[in-house]
Amino acid sequence: RNQMNKGGQKALVALSQRASTRIKYILSRKNDPEMAIRLSVERKGCMGLKYNLDFANVNEKAKLDELIEEDGVRLLIDGRSFMYLIGTNIDYSEDEINAQFVFNNPNATSKCKCGQSFG
């Protein structure tokens, strides 16, 4: 699904319904209305760059960070990671053995089999 920011422009990232539901569930277990999931890109991993998801307080949002809030989902995107994330679609996949967020990033020229590292 496409998400729009407050200005009506296409958002930096889009969440599938499954990813949105999973993030909402994770945040509900924290029982803190100020809690968000922070998405950033770090320089590590087998392909050079790695997605990182962590908890963050929305009050600690840095000046360049973007906070996406929709339907009870709070996703805080690291401002230094924008250039790596533009147009990324985030999905959530779960089967009998594995459960993980899946990043479909049009900026990635290569990615690891684990799906968490890209170049």
Backbone hydrogen bonds in HBPLUS format (Angstrom, degrees):
<---DONOR---> <-ACCEPTOR-->    atom                        ^
c    i                          cat <-CA-CA->   ^        H-A-AA   ^      H-
h    n   atom  resd res      DA  || num        DHA   H-A  angle D-A-AA Bond
n    s   type  num  typ     dist DA aas  dist angle  dist       angle   num
A0011-ALA N   A0003-GLN O   2.93 MM   8  5.55 166.7  1.94 149.6 145.1     1
A0005-ASN N   A0009-GLN O   2.94 MM   4  5.70 161.4  1.98 160.7 166.6     2
A0008-GLY N   A0005-ASN O   2.99 MM   3  5.49 165.5  2.01 122.0 124.9     3
A0087-GLY N   A0012-LEU O   2.91 MM  75  5.77 139.5  2.07 147.1 159.9     4
A0014-ALA N   A0088-THR O   2.92 MM  74  6.40 155.5  1.98 154.8 161.7     5
A0090-ILE N   A0014-ALA O   2.76 MM  76  6.15 164.7  1.78 165.9 171.2     6
A0016-SER N   A0090-ILE O   2.83 MM  74  6.13 157.5  1.88 173.4 170.7     7
A0020-SER N   A0016-SER O   2.93 MM   4  6.11 164.2  1.96 153.1 157.8     8
A0021-THR N   A0017-GLN O   2.90 MM   4  6.04 161.1  1.94 148.8 153.8     9
A0022-ARG N   A0018-ARG O   3.01 MM   4  6.17 158.3  2.05 145.3 151.1    10
A0023-ILE N   A0019-ALA O   2.92 MM   4  6.13 165.4  1.95 154.6 158.1    11
A0024-LYS N   A0020-SER O   2.96 MM   4  6.09 161.4  1.99 148.8 154.4    12
A0025-TYR N   A0021-THR O   2.98 MM   4  6.19 154.3  2.05 144.3 151.3    13
A0026-ILE N   A0022-ARG O   2.90 MM   4  6.19 163.6  1.93 153.3 157.4    14
A0027-LEU N   A0023-ILE O   2.90 MM   4  6.09 166.6  1.92 155.3 158.7    15
A0028-SER N   A0024-LYS O   2.92 MM   4  6.07 149.4  2.01 143.7 152.5    16
A0029-ARG N   A0025-TYR O   3.20 MM   4  6.50 141.8  2.36 146.1 154.7    17
A0030-LYS N   A0027-LEU O   3.07 MM   3  5.25 141.1  2.23 102.0 113.1    18
A0031-ASN N   A0028-SER O   3.24 MM   3  5.25 139.0  2.42  95.8 106.7    19
A0035-MET N   A0032-ASP O   3.04 MM   3  5.48 168.5  2.05 122.3 124.7    20
A0058-VAL N   A0034-GLU O   2.74 MM  24  5.49 168.7  1.75 166.1 169.4    21
A0036-ALA N   A0056-ALA O   2.71 MM  20  5.23 146.2  1.82 160.6 169.6    22
A0056-ALA N   A0036-ALA O   2.92 MM  20  5.23 148.7  2.02 145.4 145.4    23
A0037-ILE N   A0074-ARG O   2.96 MM  37  6.34 166.4  1.98 156.2 156.8    24
A0076-LEU N   A0037-ILE O   2.74 MM  39  5.93 163.1  1.77 148.6 154.6    25
A0038-ARG N   A0054-ASP O   2.63 MM  16  5.17 171.2  1.63 159.7 162.6    26
A0054-ASP N   A0038-ARG O   3.04 MM  16  5.17 146.1  2.16 137.4 147.3    27
A0039-LEU N   A0076-LEU O   2.78 MM  37  6.15 156.1  1.83 156.0 163.3    28
A0078-ASP N   A0039-LEU O   2.94 MM  39  6.12 173.5  1.95 166.6 167.3    29
A0040-SER N   A0052-ASN O   2.97 MM  12  5.19 155.4  2.03 147.7 154.4    30
A0052-ASN N   A0040-SER O   2.83 MM  12  5.19 147.1  1.94 157.0 152.7    31
A0042-GLU N   A0050-LYS O   2.84 MM   8  5.21 165.7  1.86 152.0 155.3    32
A0044-LYS N   A0042-GLU O   3.08 MM   2  5.78 121.1  2.45 107.2  91.2    33
A0050-LYS N   A0042-GLU O   2.83 MM   8  5.21 150.7  1.91 148.6 156.1    34
A0048-GLY N   A0045-GLY O   3.27 MM   3  5.35 164.2  2.30 106.5 111.3    35
A0049-LEU N   A0118-PHE O   2.98 MM  69  5.28 138.5  2.16 159.2 170.7    36
A0118-PHE N   A0049-LEU O   2.81 MM  69  5.28 156.2  1.86 140.9 148.9    37
A0051-TYR N   A0116-GLN O   3.02 MM  65  5.68 159.3  2.06 159.0 165.7    38
A0060-GLU N   A0057-ASN O   2.89 MM   3  5.47 162.7  1.92 119.8 125.7    39
A0061-LYS N   A0058-VAL O   3.33 MM   3  5.43 150.3  2.42 111.5 110.6    40
A0065-ASP N   A0062-ALA O   3.12 MM   3  5.26 148.8  2.22 106.1 115.5    41
A0066-GLU N   A0077-ILE O   3.01 MM  11  5.12 157.4  2.06 141.1 148.0    42
A0077-ILE N   A0066-GLU O   2.72 MM  11  5.12 174.6  1.73 158.1 159.0    43
A0068-ILE N   A0075-LEU O   2.79 MM   7  5.11 174.9  1.79 154.2 155.8    44
A0075-LEU N   A0068-ILE O   2.87 MM   7  5.11 166.4  1.88 152.8 156.9    45
A0070-GLU N   A0073-VAL O   2.99 MM   3  5.23 152.1  2.07 140.8 149.7    46
A0073-VAL N   A0070-GLU O   2.91 MM   3  5.23 157.8  1.96 116.2 123.6    47
A0081-SER N   A0078-ASP O   2.99 MM   3  5.39 156.6  2.04 112.9 120.6    48
A0084-TYR N   A0081-SER O   2.98 MM   3  5.55 143.3  2.12 118.4 128.7    49
A0085-LEU N   A0082-PHE O   2.87 MM   3  5.15 144.9  1.99 110.2 121.4    50
A0086-ILE N   A0082-PHE O   3.13 MM   4  6.04 131.5  2.38 169.9 173.7    51
A0088-THR N   A0085-LEU O   2.92 MM   3  5.40 157.4  1.97 149.4 145.5    52
A0089-ASN N   A0104-ASN O   2.96 MM  15  5.08 167.1  1.98 139.6 141.4    53
A0104-ASN N   A0089-ASN O   2.83 MM  15  5.08 174.1  1.83 162.3 163.4    54
A0091-ASP N   A0102-VAL O   2.82 MM  11  4.97 167.3  1.83 150.6 155.0    55
A0102-VAL N   A0091-ASP O   2.76 MM  11  4.97 164.8  1.78 131.4 136.2    56
A0093-SER N   A0100-GLN O   2.83 MM   7  5.47 173.0  1.84 167.3 167.0    57
A0100-GLN N   A0093-SER O   2.85 MM   7  5.47 157.8  1.90 156.7 164.0    58
A0095-ASP N   A0098-ASN O   2.81 MM   3  5.48 162.4  1.84 166.5 169.3    59
A0108-ALA N   A0105-ASN O   3.27 MM   3  5.64 160.5  2.31 111.2 116.7    60
A0119-GLY N   A0110-SER O   2.84 MM   9  5.16 154.7  1.90 145.5 144.0    61
A0112-CYS N   A0117-SER O   2.92 MM   5  5.37 166.6  1.93 144.6 146.4    62
A0115-GLY N   A0112-CYS O   3.01 MM   3  5.43 150.1  2.10 110.1 118.8    63
